[in-house]
Amino acid sequence: MRLRAALALVTALAALVGAAAAGASEQRPTPAELESELVCPVCESTLDTSNAPIAQRMKAVIRQRIAEGRTKSEIKAEFVEQFGTSVLATPPKRGFDLLAWVFPLVGAALAVAVVGTLAWGWSRRRTDGGPDAGAAPRLDPDLERRLDAELARFE
């Protein structure tokens, strides 16, 4: 019982530390953080990997907004207002964009179910082959005689 209580306490503390770190990231974002979460509208790669002129201007705006004390959400909202949601590296988890998060999970679950069903059917077919499923197939009597003769030569 004490072990469970200690485990619950450690889990709660880890969650609080993670939440505090996320809150600090929201209030004081770094340029690298935002550059990896925003996409260049020209080359469609993240800002941290793009050298397009518009990406360079977006990086300068990010640094300026951070110096002004803006939060991560405010900076991202400004770019979304200007370029649309396609400027975000990951789609928002609401509305129609939620499908981009749900479909891969549903597809993976369906794939696991189909493979599991096929594997189960394949394994059942091999074990339920009938009364002689474990017995060796009978050979043609002439072939069996010739095989016995050949094996007798090696004895």
N, CA, C and O of each residue as an XYZ file, in Angstrom:
620
protein
N       0.827     -1.185      0.000
C       0.000      0.000      0.000
C       0.877      1.257      0.000
O       0.566      2.234     -0.681
N       1.972      1.229      0.764
C       2.867      2.378      0.828
C       3.550      2.588     -0.520
O       3.796      3.720     -0.934
N       3.852      1.484     -1.195
C       4.503      1.567     -2.503
C       3.584      2.271     -3.504
O       4.037      3.099     -4.294
N       2.304      1.939     -3.465
C       1.349      2.589     -4.365
C       1.242      4.081     -4.070
O       1.196      4.895     -4.992
N       1.204      4.435     -2.818
C       1.101      5.842     -2.445
C       2.355      6.602     -2.892
O       2.261      7.721     -3.397
N       3.512      5.996     -2.707
C       4.761      6.631     -3.136
C       4.796      6.776     -4.651
O       5.231      7.806     -5.168
N       4.343      5.758     -5.359
C       4.302      5.808     -6.816
C       3.346      6.888     -7.298
O       3.651      7.602     -8.253
N       2.198      7.015     -6.655
C       1.236      8.054     -7.019
C       1.818      9.439     -6.764
O       1.609     10.354     -7.560
N       2.541      9.600     -5.670
C       3.155     10.880     -5.346
C       4.225     11.254     -6.369
O       4.289     12.404     -6.804
N       5.057     10.304     -6.753
C       6.100     10.556     -7.749
C       5.473     10.918     -9.094
O       5.960     11.818     -9.778
N       4.404     10.228     -9.479
C       3.716     10.528    -10.736
C       3.118     11.931    -10.711
O       3.213     12.665    -11.694
N       2.508     12.301     -9.602
C       1.917     13.633     -9.476
C       2.991     14.716     -9.548
O       2.790     15.746    -10.192
N       4.125     14.491     -8.895
C       5.215     15.462     -8.946
C       5.779     15.597    -10.354
O       6.094     16.703    -10.793
N       5.906     14.490    -11.058
C       6.407     14.536    -12.434
C       5.448     15.308    -13.333
O       5.885     16.063    -14.201
N       4.149     15.126    -13.134
C       3.157     15.865    -13.913
C       3.227     17.356    -13.622
O       3.098     18.173    -14.534
N       3.428     17.715    -12.368
C       3.535     19.133    -12.005
C       4.778     19.775    -12.600
O       4.730     20.910    -13.074
N       5.890     19.051    -12.576
C       7.124     19.574    -13.160
C       6.949     19.761    -14.659
O       7.379     20.774    -15.213
N       6.317     18.786    -15.325
C       6.065     18.897    -16.767
C       5.152     20.057    -17.092
O       5.379     20.767    -18.072
N       4.116     20.266    -16.282
C       3.196     21.377    -16.505
C       3.893     22.710    -16.280
O       3.639     23.669    -17.008
N       4.759     22.783    -15.292
C       5.493     24.021    -15.033
C       6.426     24.344    -16.191
O       6.555     25.503    -16.584
N       7.079     23.318    -16.737
C       7.979     23.536    -17.873
C       7.196     24.000    -19.095
O       7.654     24.878    -19.825
N       6.028     23.425    -19.322
C       5.200     23.836    -20.452
C       4.721     25.269    -20.269
O       4.674     26.031    -21.235
N       4.373     25.642    -19.067
C       3.945     27.007    -18.797
C       5.076     28.001    -18.998
O       4.861     29.092    -19.527
N       6.273     27.633    -18.582
C       7.424     28.506    -18.774
C       7.720     28.669    -20.260
O       8.090     29.754    -20.707
N       7.559     27.593    -21.022
C       7.776     27.651    -22.463
C       6.753     28.553    -23.130
O       7.080     29.246    -24.094
N       5.544     28.560    -22.647
C       4.481     29.409    -23.203
C       4.777     30.879    -22.908
O       4.608     31.725    -23.786
N       5.210     31.191    -21.704
C       5.442     32.582    -21.312
C       6.742     33.141    -21.879
O       6.792     34.307    -22.272
N       7.786     32.334    -21.927
C       9.086     32.781    -22.423
C       9.593     31.822    -23.492
O      10.509     31.042    -23.229
N       9.016     31.863    -24.696
C       9.454     30.938    -25.751
C      10.837     31.316    -26.273
O      11.273     32.461    -26.161
N      11.502     30.337    -26.837
C      12.791     30.593    -27.475
C      12.576     30.642    -28.986
O      11.623     30.049    -29.494
N      13.448     31.339    -29.706
C      13.309     31.368    -31.163
C      13.365     29.962    -31.776
O      12.601     29.649    -32.689
N      14.254     29.135    -31.278
C      14.379     27.777    -31.830
C      13.089     26.990    -31.661
O      12.697     26.224    -32.541
N      12.440     27.181    -30.536
C      11.182     26.495    -30.261
C      10.110     26.882    -31.288
O       9.453     26.018    -31.869
N       9.948     28.173    -31.497
C       8.936     28.642    -32.445
C       9.314     28.313    -33.885
O       8.441     27.992    -34.692
N      10.591     28.387    -34.217
C      11.027     28.099    -35.581
C      10.788     26.636    -35.949
O      10.612     26.316    -37.125
N      10.780     25.755    -34.965
C      10.510     24.348    -35.260
C       9.014     24.049    -35.323
O       8.618     22.978    -35.782
N       8.176     24.991    -34.862
C       6.729     24.788    -34.856
C       6.003     25.557    -35.955
O       4.791     25.417    -36.119
N       6.746     26.372    -36.710
C       6.153     27.144    -37.801
C       6.786     26.735    -39.130
O       7.951     26.340    -39.186
N       5.993     26.839    -40.199
C       6.415     26.382    -41.526
C       6.554     27.585    -42.458
O       5.753     28.520    -42.418
N       7.577     27.538    -43.286
C       7.774     28.575    -44.294
C       6.682     28.435    -45.357
O       6.493     27.341    -45.889
N       5.962     29.505    -45.680
C       4.883     29.399    -46.663
C       5.379     29.165    -48.090
O       4.595     28.764    -48.949
N       6.656     29.405    -48.357
C       7.194     29.232    -49.709
C       7.701     27.813    -49.924
O       7.262     27.126    -50.846
N       8.627     27.374    -49.073
C       9.241     26.055    -49.289
C       8.571     24.948    -48.484
O       8.898     23.775    -48.663
N       7.649     25.294    -47.612
C       6.874     24.337    -46.815
C       7.732     23.425    -45.947
O       7.377     22.270    -45.711
N       8.856     23.943    -45.474
C       9.640     23.242    -44.461
C       9.657     24.125    -43.217
O       9.342     25.313    -43.291
N      10.021     23.553    -42.089
C       9.999     24.341    -40.861
C      11.000     25.486    -40.966
O      11.980     25.399    -41.705
N      10.747     26.548    -40.228
C      11.608     27.735    -40.315
C      13.044     27.443    -39.918
O      13.975     28.061    -40.434
N      13.224     26.491    -38.994
C      14.595     26.205    -38.561
C      15.426     25.525    -39.647
O      16.651     25.478    -39.540
N      14.785     24.999    -40.688
C      15.534     24.368    -41.785
C      15.454     25.162    -43.080
O      16.075     24.778    -44.071
N      14.710     26.250    -43.097
C      14.501     27.023    -44.323
C      15.415     28.239    -44.370
O      15.658     28.899    -43.360
N      15.916     28.518    -45.576
C      16.718     29.723    -45.787
C      16.061     30.670    -46.781
O      16.711     31.576    -47.302
N      14.784     30.465    -47.044
C      14.054     31.336    -47.971
C      13.981     32.743    -47.377
O      13.979     32.904    -46.156
N      13.920     33.756    -48.235
C      13.858     35.137    -47.715
C      12.679     35.380    -46.776
O      12.827     36.075    -45.770
N      11.512     34.819    -47.088
C      10.370     35.022    -46.192
C      10.592     34.325    -44.851
O      10.143     34.811    -43.813
N      11.282     33.190    -44.876
C      11.585     32.490    -43.621
C      12.534     33.337    -42.775
O      12.395     33.392    -41.553
N      13.490     33.991    -43.415
C      14.406     34.865    -42.679
C      13.644     36.032    -42.043
O      13.922     36.413    -40.905
N      12.678     36.600    -42.787
C      11.874     37.697    -42.227
C      11.005     37.202    -41.068
O      10.843     37.897    -40.064
N      10.445     35.988    -41.214
C       9.618     35.432    -40.136
C      10.464     35.195    -38.887
O       9.996     35.437    -37.774
N      11.691     34.729    -39.052
C      12.586     34.515    -37.904
C      12.880     35.843    -37.206
O      12.925     35.908    -35.977
N      13.079     36.903    -37.997
C      13.335     38.224    -37.408
C      12.114     38.705    -36.627
O      12.255     39.275    -35.545
N      10.914     38.478    -37.169
C       9.685     38.878    -36.468
C       9.546     38.086    -35.169
O       9.136     38.637    -34.147
N       9.883     36.804    -35.205
C       9.806     35.975    -33.990
C      10.720     36.553    -32.912
O      10.301     36.713    -31.765
N      11.957     36.863    -33.269
C      12.897     37.416    -32.283
C      12.391     38.760    -31.733
O      12.518     39.041    -30.542
N      11.820     39.579    -32.616
C      11.293     40.884    -32.198
C      10.131     40.703    -31.229
O      10.070     41.386    -30.207
N       9.199     39.781    -31.538
C       8.030     39.562    -30.668
C       8.453     38.984    -29.311
O       7.878     39.325    -28.277
N       9.456     38.115    -29.326
C       9.954     37.574    -28.044
C      10.560     38.701    -27.212
O      10.359     38.756    -25.999
N      11.303     39.602    -27.865
C      11.896     40.742    -27.150
C      10.818     41.667    -26.588
O      11.026     42.311    -25.560
N       9.669     41.733    -27.260
C       8.554     42.551    -26.771
C       7.818     41.889    -25.610
O       6.990     42.526    -24.959
N       8.115     40.610    -25.343
C       7.491     39.909    -24.229
C       6.226     39.158    -24.595
O       5.442     38.817    -23.710
N       6.005     38.891    -25.868
C       4.811     38.158    -26.286
C       4.946     36.675    -25.937
O       6.051     36.141    -25.841
N       3.793     36.026    -25.750
C       3.783     34.590    -25.459
C       3.843     33.796    -26.761
O       3.657     34.333    -27.853
N       4.106     32.522    -26.611
C       4.175     31.641    -27.770
C       2.855     31.631    -28.532
O       2.845     31.692    -29.762
N       1.757     31.555    -27.817
C       0.439     31.523    -28.446
C       0.148     32.803    -29.213
O      -0.420     32.758    -30.304
N       0.528     33.927    -28.660
C       0.301     35.193    -29.340
C       1.101     35.283    -30.635
O       0.587     35.740    -31.656
N       2.337     34.855    -30.593
C       3.188     34.908    -31.785
C       2.648     33.970    -32.860
O       2.577     34.335    -34.034
N       2.271     32.762    -32.451
C       1.724     31.807    -33.421
C       0.410     32.322    -34.002
O       0.162     32.183    -35.200
N      -0.427     32.912    -33.162
C      -1.709     33.445    -33.631
C      -1.502     34.550    -34.658
O      -2.274     34.659    -35.611
N      -0.482     35.362    -34.478
C      -0.183     36.421    -35.438
C       0.170     35.827    -36.813
O      -0.289     36.315    -37.845
N       0.987     34.772    -36.808
C       1.356     34.141    -38.077
C       0.173     33.406    -38.704
O       0.028     33.402    -39.926
N      -0.666     32.792    -37.889
C      -1.851     32.101    -38.411
C      -2.811     33.115    -39.025
O      -3.427     32.845    -40.056
N      -2.938     34.274    -38.395
C      -3.807     35.318    -38.935
C      -3.297     35.808    -40.288
O      -4.078     36.128    -41.184
N      -1.974     35.859    -40.418
C      -1.376     36.379    -41.649
C      -1.337     35.324    -42.764
O      -1.623     35.637    -43.919
N      -0.980     34.067    -42.421
C      -0.767     33.039    -43.438
C      -1.789     31.906    -43.417
O      -1.827     31.116    -44.360
N      -2.604     31.799    -42.396
C      -3.543     30.691    -42.262
C      -2.935     29.551    -41.460
O      -1.769     29.608    -41.071
N      -3.732     28.515    -41.215
C      -3.256     27.398    -40.377
C      -2.178     26.574    -41.059
O      -1.529     25.758    -40.404
N      -1.969     26.763    -42.360
C      -0.922     25.997    -43.042
C       0.471     26.408    -42.577
O       1.447     25.726    -42.891
N       0.584     27.508    -41.836
C       1.879     27.949    -41.332
C       2.293     27.146    -40.093
O       3.452     27.198    -39.680
N       1.357     26.410    -39.505
C       1.656     25.592    -38.327
C       2.236     24.250    -38.756
O       1.729     23.623    -39.686
N       3.296     23.808    -38.083
C       3.918     22.525    -38.413
C       3.003     21.358    -38.049
O       3.009     20.330    -38.726
N       2.226     21.511    -36.998
C       1.249     20.493    -36.624
C      -0.133     21.129    -36.652
O      -0.309     22.247    -36.167
N      -1.114     20.431    -37.215
C      -2.456     21.021    -37.286
C      -3.069     21.159    -35.890
O      -2.750     20.387    -34.986
N      -3.950     22.149    -35.723
C      -4.608     22.309    -34.423
C      -5.479     21.092    -34.100
O      -5.972     20.416    -35.003
N      -5.661     20.825    -32.829
C      -6.433     19.658    -32.395
C      -7.889     20.031    -32.150
O      -8.445     19.743    -31.090
N      -8.497     20.672    -33.135
C      -9.904     21.034    -33.024
C     -10.490     21.175    -34.422
O      -9.767     21.367    -35.399
N     -11.807     21.075    -34.497
C     -12.505     21.243    -35.767
C     -12.119     20.191    -36.796
O     -11.837     19.042    -36.458
N     -12.113     20.604    -38.044
C     -11.801     19.691    -39.145
C     -10.361     19.181    -39.052
O     -10.084     18.049    -39.449
N      -9.437     20.005    -38.532
C      -8.034     19.610    -38.421
C      -7.830     18.468    -37.432
O      -6.787     17.815    -37.447
N      -8.806     18.226    -36.584
C      -8.714     17.108    -35.646
C      -8.611     15.775    -36.386
O      -8.038     14.816    -35.870
N      -9.167     15.721    -37.597
C      -9.091     14.495    -38.391
C      -7.652     14.095    -38.690
O      -7.350     12.906    -38.789
N      -6.766     15.069    -38.835
C      -5.355     14.766    -39.088
C      -4.735     14.031    -37.907
O      -3.750     13.316    -38.090
N      -5.266     14.180    -36.731
C      -4.772     13.483    -35.550
C      -5.499     12.141    -35.357
O      -4.906     11.171    -34.885
N      -6.777     12.100    -35.724
C      -7.589     10.912    -35.447
C      -7.382      9.819    -36.502
O      -7.249      8.645    -36.155
N      -7.354     10.195    -37.787
C      -7.260      9.187    -38.842
C      -6.051      8.256    -38.714
O      -6.222      7.049    -38.883
N      -4.846      8.741    -38.428
C      -3.732      7.802    -38.274
C      -3.939      6.814    -37.126
O      -3.564      5.646    -37.232
N      -4.532      7.284    -36.037
C      -4.771      6.383    -34.906
C      -5.818      5.323    -35.263
O      -5.655      4.146    -34.942
N      -6.891      5.754    -35.929
C      -7.931      4.814    -36.346
C      -7.368      3.833    -37.369
O      -7.652      2.636    -37.310
N      -6.568      4.341    -38.307
C      -5.953      3.463    -39.317
C      -5.027      2.438    -38.688
O      -5.033      1.273    -39.086
N      -4.234      2.853    -37.713
C      -3.336      1.924    -37.037
C      -4.133      0.871    -36.267
O      -3.778     -0.307    -36.281
N      -5.204      1.291    -35.600
C      -6.033      0.331    -34.857
C      -6.683     -0.666    -35.810
O      -6.737     -1.860    -35.514
N      -7.178     -0.184    -36.954
C      -7.765     -1.095    -37.946
C      -6.732     -2.063    -38.499
O      -7.019     -3.246    -38.679
N      -5.533     -1.565    -38.768
C      -4.472     -2.431    -39.292
C      -4.123     -3.525    -38.289
O      -3.941     -4.682    -38.668
N      -4.030     -3.165    -37.020
C      -3.736     -4.167    -35.984
C      -4.862     -5.192    -35.911
O      -4.603     -6.387    -35.777
N      -6.111     -4.734    -35.998
C      -7.252     -5.654    -35.937
C      -7.256     -6.598    -37.138
O      -7.502     -7.794    -36.983
N      -6.988     -6.075    -38.326
C      -6.987     -6.927    -39.528
C      -5.853     -7.936    -39.467
O      -6.066     -9.118    -39.738
N      -4.655     -7.494    -39.118
C      -3.519     -8.421    -39.038
C      -3.762     -9.459    -37.945
O      -3.454    -10.637    -38.130
N      -4.305     -9.036    -36.821
C      -4.600     -9.984    -35.744
C      -5.633    -11.014    -36.162
O      -5.484    -12.201    -35.869
N      -6.689    -10.565    -36.852
C      -7.726    -11.484    -37.318
C      -7.170    -12.470    -38.338
O      -7.459    -13.665    -38.274
N      -6.380    -11.974    -39.268
C      -5.773    -12.864    -40.267
C      -4.818    -13.869    -39.627
O      -4.813    -15.044    -39.992
N      -4.014    -13.407    -38.680
C      -3.086    -14.315    -38.000
C      -3.846    -15.363    -37.194
O      -3.468    -16.534    -37.177
N      -4.912    -14.942    -36.530
C      -5.699    -15.901    -35.746
C      -6.324    -16.934    -36.671
O      -6.284    -18.128    -36.376
N      -6.903    -16.494    -37.791
C      -7.504    -17.433    -38.740
C      -6.477    -18.374    -39.339
O      -6.746    -19.561    -39.526
N      -5.291    -17.839    -39.643
C      -4.234    -18.671    -40.210
C      -3.777    -19.728    -39.199
O      -3.562    -20.882    -39.568
N      -3.628    -19.340    -37.928
C      -3.189    -20.305    -36.926
C      -4.272    -21.343    -36.645
O      -3.954    -22.503    -36.385
N      -5.551    -20.948    -36.692
C      -6.635    -21.905    -36.467
C      -6.717    -22.903    -37.613
O      -6.997    -24.079    -37.384
N      -6.481    -22.461    -38.826
C      -6.556    -23.329    -39.987
C      -5.465    -24.399    -39.917
O      -5.692    -25.538    -40.324
N      -4.311    -24.051    -39.419
C      -3.205    -25.005    -39.352
C      -3.437    -26.049    -38.270
O      -3.044    -27.203    -38.444
N      -4.064    -25.676    -37.156
C      -4.263    -26.630    -36.072
C      -5.556    -27.416    -36.228
O      -5.655    -28.522    -35.697
N      -6.549    -26.890    -36.934
C      -7.825    -27.580    -37.116
C      -7.909    -28.206    -38.500
O      -8.917    -28.053    -39.191
N      -6.873    -28.900    -38.903
C      -6.836    -29.471    -40.243
C      -7.595    -30.778    -40.371
O      -7.587    -31.365    -41.453
N      -8.228    -31.251    -39.363
C      -8.982    -32.496    -39.440
C      -8.347    -33.565    -38.574
O      -7.405    -33.283    -37.832
N      -8.864    -34.825    -38.661
C      -8.356    -35.880    -37.777
C      -6.924    -36.294    -38.118
O      -6.200    -36.730    -37.223
N      -6.492    -36.178    -39.362
C      -5.143    -36.596    -39.738
C      -4.208    -35.405    -39.914
O      -3.233    -35.484    -40.662
N      -4.505    -34.293    -39.222
C      -3.721    -33.080    -39.420
C      -2.276    -33.271    -38.994
O      -1.378    -32.686    -39.600
N      -2.026    -34.078    -37.963
C      -0.666    -34.283    -37.478
C       0.028    -35.454    -38.147
O       1.247    -35.578    -38.031
N      -0.699    -36.318    -38.845
C      -0.107    -37.494    -39.465
C       0.577    -37.123    -40.772
O       0.169    -36.191    -41.466
N       1.629    -37.873    -41.093
C       2.338    -37.649    -42.353
C       1.485    -38.177    -43.502
O       0.782    -39.174    -43.338
N       1.537    -37.529    -44.652
C       0.745    -38.008    -45.784
C       1.271    -39.368    -46.267
O       2.471    -39.633    -46.207
N       0.364    -40.218    -46.741
C       0.732    -41.545    -47.227
C       1.368    -41.422    -48.595
O       0.925    -40.637    -49.433
N       2.432    -42.219    -48.817
C       3.107    -42.244    -50.106
C       2.479    -43.297    -51.006
O       1.805    -44.218    -50.545
N       2.713    -43.136    -52.268
C       2.315    -44.146    -53.252
C       3.048    -45.449    -52.891
O       4.246    -45.400    -52.611
N       2.377    -46.610    -52.886
C       3.030    -47.858    -52.476
C       4.295    -48.157    -53.282
O       5.279    -48.635    -52.715
N       4.293    -47.889    -54.585
C       5.478    -48.158    -55.398
C       6.630    -47.257    -54.973
O       7.772    -47.705    -54.867
N       6.321    -45.967    -54.726
C       7.343    -45.019    -54.294
C       7.865    -45.396    -52.915
O       9.060    -45.266    -52.649
N       6.990    -45.859    -52.042
C       7.405    -46.262    -50.701
C       8.354    -47.462    -50.771
O       9.329    -47.521    -50.022
N       8.079    -48.422    -51.666
C       8.938    -49.590    -51.843
C      10.327    -49.160    -52.328
O      11.344    -49.640    -51.825
N      10.359    -48.254    -53.305
C      11.647    -47.788    -53.839
C      12.433    -47.023    -52.772
O      13.653    -47.159    -52.683
N      11.734    -46.216    -51.963
C      12.391    -45.476    -50.897
C      12.976    -46.417    -49.853
O      14.090    -46.200    -49.376
N      12.230    -47.466    -49.493
C      12.739    -48.461    -48.534
C      13.964    -49.153    -49.097
O      14.914    -49.406    -48.356
N      13.974    -49.464    -50.371
C      15.125    -50.117    -50.998
C      16.349    -49.208    -50.966
O      17.453    -49.659    -50.661
N      16.157    -47.951    -51.276
C      17.272    -47.000    -51.263
C      17.820    -46.825    -49.841
O      19.035    -46.776    -49.648
N      16.943    -46.734    -48.864
C      17.386    -46.572    -47.480
C      18.088    -47.843    -46.977
O      19.002    -47.758    -46.157
N      17.674    -48.994    -47.454
C      18.308    -50.247    -47.040
C      19.751    -50.322    -47.515
O      20.579    -50.973    -46.878
N      20.059    -49.671    -48.617
C      21.445    -49.679    -49.107
C      22.392    -48.983    -48.144
O      23.579    -49.308    -48.115
N      21.899    -48.034    -47.356
C      22.754    -47.273    -46.456
C      22.853    -47.899    -45.065
O      23.551    -47.357    -44.208
N      22.195    -48.992    -44.821
C      22.226    -49.585    -43.486
C      23.389    -50.504    -43.296
O      23.551    -51.080    -42.221
